[in-house]
């Protein structure tokens, strides 16, 4: 809980108050509720990178295997 100045009469008012006790100026409406900042899980980038590398390696391996098998069948 913090004390803030009422914008209307400059009286110290709790930041939790609905209105100023001196002049009835609405306080709660002036303070926006901040949305929590969602931080991505640590390591998500590396997990995505690893998955992408595995897919590329699998594709390249498949192409090499196909090339080897094609040569073997032609002989």
Rosetta blueprint (number, residue, H / E / L):
1 X L
2 X L
3 X E
4 X E
5 X E
6 X L
7 X L
8 X L
9 X L
10 X L
11 X L
12 X E
13 X E
14 X E
15 X L
16 X L
17 X L
18 X L
19 X E
20 X L
21 X L
22 X L
23 X L
24 X L
25 X L
26 X E
27 X L
28 X H
29 X H
30 X H
31 X L
32 X L
33 X L
34 X L
35 X L
36 X L
37 X L
38 X L
39 X L
40 X L
41 X L
42 X L
43 X L
44 X H
45 X H
46 X H
47 X H
48 X H
49 X H
50 X H
51 X H
52 X H
53 X H
54 X H
55 X H
56 X H
57 X H
58 X H
59 X H
60 X H
61 X H
62 X H
63 X H
64 X H
65 X H
66 X H
67 X H
68 X H
69 X H
70 X H
71 X H
72 X H
73 X H
74 X H
75 X L
